[in-house]
Amino acid sequence: MWRSSEQALDSIFLSYNKILKRFQLLGVTTKYGKEITHEDLRKAIEVMLKKHPTCRWRSEKVKSRKYFILDEGYAWLLQVYFNKEKSLIDADVDFFEDRIIQYEELLGLEHDENWWNEDMDIKQLCKYFNREEITIRKAINKMCDSGLGEYKSYIDGKVVISCKGVEWICKNVFKQKYLELLEKYKMKLTELYIKAGYPYDHFFHRN
């Protein structure tokens, strides 16, 4: 009974030691091919918390001197931080896209988010992406060089990018912006997940 109970909790959150043990069993290593140490794991978790503070993947210290990591946070460490095949930002985007699909399927929801439904001129793009005009123009040139010049037009003497073009620039140039949109939507789904009665950032007084 204790073992089955402990296994059930392991499906929700893990201690640092258990994460390291899982990594060892899976053969997960650092980018240099070395075994992941406690120090490596702590650094990875600090990056995780800095990049995704709204996800609440680490417990707070209340009654224990230990921290615990939610299973979703463990999955991020495995699939993103210690992923050797993709850049950190690309692995991060893929991770959140995948989690969104999983949440939507579990909750029986259809994906109806549309973040790009307005055409934008240069000034609006600068504000939306928080970038200087020269950077925005380089992004537009990259889009056009990729064979998508139809997304660019001139209206009243101004360069205007269609909503499809804004989407392309977001997903292919300013990926951090896209990642922020994904995370915000993922957490919206997470709150629905919690309301449906599923455990999320509940550490059952273990912390």
Long-range contacts (C-beta under 8 A, 24 or more apart in sequence): 9-204, 9-206, 11-71, 12-70, 12-71, 12-199, 12-202, 12-204, 13-59, 13-68, 13-69, 13-70, 13-71, 13-203, 13-206, 14-68, 14-69, 14-71, 14-74, 15-66, 15-67, 15-68, 15-69, 16-41, 16-42, 16-66, 16-67, 16-69, 19-69, 19-74, 19-77, 22-74, 23-78, 23-82, 26-78, 28-78, 28-82, 29-82, 30-82, 31-82, 31-84, 36-82, 41-77, 44-77, 44-81, 44-82, 45-69, 45-73, 45-77, 47-81, 48-73, 48-76, 48-77, 48-81, 51-92, 52-76, 52-183, 54-183, 54-184, 54-187, 55-183, 55-186, 55-187, 55-190, 56-200, 56-201, 57-201, 59-201, 59-203, 59-206, 59-207, 60-207, 61-207, 62-205, 62-207, 63-205, 63-207, 64-206, 64-207, 66-207, 67-207, 68-203, 68-206, 68-207, 70-200, 70-201, 72-99, 72-200, 89-175, 89-176, 89-179, 90-175, 92-179, 93-175, 93-178, 93-179, 93-182, 96-179, 96-182, 96-183, 96-186, 97-182, 99-186, 100-182, 100-185, 100-186, 100-189, 103-186, 103-189, 103-190, 103-192, 103-193, 104-189, 106-193, 106-198, 107-189, 107-192, 107-193, 107-196, 109-189, 109-192, 113-185, 115-167, 115-170, 115-181, 116-163, 116-164, 116-166, 116-167, 116-170, 117-163, 118-163, 118-166, 119-160, 119-161, 119-162, 119-163, 119-166, 120-160, 120-161, 120-163, 120-166, 121-155, 121-158, 121-159, 121-160, 121-161, 122-158, 122-159, 125-161, 125-166, 125-169, 128-166, 128-177, 129-169, 129-170, 129-174, 129-177, 131-174, 139-169, 139-173, 139-174, 140-165, 140-169, 142-172, 142-173, 143-168, 143-169, 143-172, 143-173, 146-172
